[in-house]
Amino acid sequence: MPPTPPTVLSSSSVSSPPLSSSSPSAVGPSSVSTPTQTSTYALRLSRPTALSSVGDSETQYGLTLPFSMSLYTTTDTQITITTNGLITIGSSTSIYEAYTDNTPLPPSSLPASVLNPGTAAVWWQYLQVADSPSPEGVWYQIENNNAVYIEWLIEDAKGLVYQFIANYSTGSPGRMGFYYFATGDGGVDATIGIQGEDADSITRAVEYMHGGNLSPGVLVEFDTNPQDTVVGIFSDTVFNLSCFPAGSFSAGIC
């Protein structure tokens, strides 16, 4: 039987009032020091399907997967992907682009109230799809009907280029990996982290970086499964960019 194709829903730009939540949270390291490596601007996915168009900014894309994605206690076959480096589980139109609300995860009081539960901030800042370097945009790829890769090759308002891939597999539910190939200014205006609700409907968040200095060649992994003891586990691993030449991405590192 051929694999079930994912369904791409309509894209949109949104502006909505933020959600509210309150809970204790934990914070990870603000940055990681890694060797500087040069990235070439070519897609790493082998069979990418485009979600974006040239000129997109403050834009979100709905995608229905042939499996469920889970973060903390949020589970759905539908996800929302944004130009500003966010992935949220669910198809609600109240998924926020609000890069001006790019705050630490958590900020001093709470997890980010502008983000829904079950959100991965892969590289949260204002980003836009330009026509150069070619190609730029947001893409996805379904693997074996049980995994999804989402790739951004995109730039900020200063024209600096960012390239990163988020990976999720049903073989490791509740876990995500973020691979960084080009990091612009290192993340001065970016947040990397994850947040969601625990079994008591308390919003939890864990931050890897907010306003840091991240070099290309880093894999950051989050695990949201042990909800009763921690708010999310992450680890980071340095990899050589030559592990993933153009059109060859698969999860893992060499």
N, C-alpha and C positions, 0 to 999 in steps of 0.2 A: 504494500500500500504506500503510495507516495506521501511524503510529509505534508502535514497541514500547513498551508501558508499563513503567515501572520497577516493581520489586517491593519492597514495604515488608516487612521482616522484623520479628520480634517485638522489642519494647523490653525493656530490663532494667536493673536496678541491679546493679553488680558491686563486688567487693572482692577483689583478688588480689595476690600478691606481685609486686614490680616486676621488670622485666627488667634485665639488666646489660649495659653496653657501655662501650667506652673508645675515644677518638679525639681528635685535635686538632680545634678548632672555631674559628669566627670570630664576632665579636659586632658587631652594628650599633649605631646610636645608641639611647640609652635613651629618648628622647622627641622630640616634634616640637612646635614652637610654631605654632599656627594660630589664625585668627580664631574667636572664640566665635560659634556659630550656634545658633539654637533649632530643635529637632526636634519635629515633631508625631508623636504615637504612632499611626501608621497604617501598615499593611503596604505595602511598596513593590512587592512582587511582584504581577504582574497576574493570575496563575492559581495561587495557592499551594495546596499540599496539606499538611495538618497532619500532623506526626509526633508531637506532644506532647499531653498532657492537663493540665488545671489541677492543680496540686499536684506536678508532676514536679520532682524535683531528684536529683542524682547518678544520672541516667538516661541510657541510650544507646539509639540507634535504628539498626537495620540497614536499608540501602537497596541494592537491586540496580539498577544503571544499565543502560541500553541501549547502553553503550559502556564502554571501559576508562578509568580515571583513573590517571595516573602522577605520582609524585613521586620524584625521584632514580631509583633502579632498582626501586622497588616499583610494581607495576601490577596492577590487579584491577578487575572490574566491580562488586564489592561494596565498600561503604564503611560506616563506622560514625560516627555523628554524636552528640554528647553535649550535654546541657544546659549543660555548663561550657565551651562554646565550642571544642570540639575536633572535627576531622575526621580519621579514620584510614582508610587504604586497607586493606581486608580485612574479614573477618567474624568474626575471632577473638573469643571471649568474654573475652579478657584485655586489653581496652581499658580504660584506667584513668580513672576520674572523679577520684580522689584530689586534690581541690583543695588539701589540706594539703601536697601535694608540688609545688605550683605553684612552680617554680624558674626561674631564668634559663635561656635556651637559647643557649649552654650554661651550666650552673653552673660554678663555679670549676674543676672537674675534668673533667666529661664533659657530653655532651648529656643531657637529662633521661631517666634510666633508667626512669622510670615510664611513658614514652610509647613506643609501638611505632615501628619504622621507617615512613616514609611517613605522618607525622602533621603536620597543619597546626593550630597553635594560633591560631585566629582571634581569640579573646578568652578566654584561659584563666584562669578564676577560678571560685569557687563562684557559681552562678547558679541561679535557680529560676523556675518558671512559676506566677505568681499570677493571681488572677481580675480584677485591676484594675491599671493601666489596660487596658481591653479594646480589641483582643485582646492577649494575651500567649501566647508559645509558640515553637515551632520549626517551620519550614515548608520545603518544597523545591518547585522548579519545573524541569521538563525543557523545554529549548528545542531544537526542530528535531532531536531525537534525537542531538544532538552537544554539548550543553552542559547544565550543571546550576547552578542558583542555590539557595543555602541561606540562609534568613533567620532570625535570632533577634530577637525582641522580648521582653525578659525582664528580671528584676530581681535585685539582689543581696540579701544578708541584711539590709541597711539600708533596702531598699525603693527604691533608686536604679535608674533604668531604663537599659537598654542596648539598642541596636538596630544590627545590622550584618548584612552580606550577604557570603558567600563565593561566588566565581564560578570555574568551571572549564570549559574548552572544549577539545574535541579538535583544534580549529584551532591551539591553542598548547599542545601537550602538555608536561607538566612545569612549567607556570606556573599560578599562582593569583593572583586579586585579592581583596582584602578592602576593603569599603566600610563606613565608619563614619558612622552617622546620629545616634546618641545614645550618650554615653560616660560616663554616671553621674558618678563622682568623678574621671574622667580616666584611670583605670587604676592607681590606687595599689596595688592587689592583683593586677594582671593581667599576663600575659605574651602578647606577640604574636611569632610566629616560625614556623619550619618546620624539620623534621628528617627524615632518611632515611639510607639506606645507599648508599655509592658502589659502583663496579664491583668494588672489593676487599673489599666487605662491611664497610667501616669506617663507623660511624655518624657522620654529619655534621649540623651544625645551624647555623642563622643566626637571630639574634634581632633584631627591630626595636625592641621595647620590653619592659622588665620594671620594673614600678613607676614608670610615667611620668606624663605629664600631657597626654593626647591629647584634642583638641577634636573635635567633630563636623565632618564635611566633609573627610575625608581618605581617599584611596585608597592602599593599600599593596599593591605587586605583588612577587611572588617568582618567580624563575626558577631551577629546579633542574637545568637541562640541562648547563651546562659543568662537569661533575663532576670533571674532571681538573685544573682550575685554581683553582676557588673552591668553597666549600661551599654557595653559594646567593647569588643576587643579589637585592637588593630596591631598589625606588624608591618614593617617596611623592609624591603629587600632591594639592594642595588643590582641592576642588570646592565649588560652591555647592549647598546642599541643594535648591534649587528645580529643579535638573537632574532630580530624581527625585521628582515628586509621587506621592501615594499611587496604587498600582496601575499604575505605569508603568516599573518598573525594566527596563533592558537594559544590558549591559556597555558600558563606555566612560563618558566624562564630557563635559558640554557646555562 
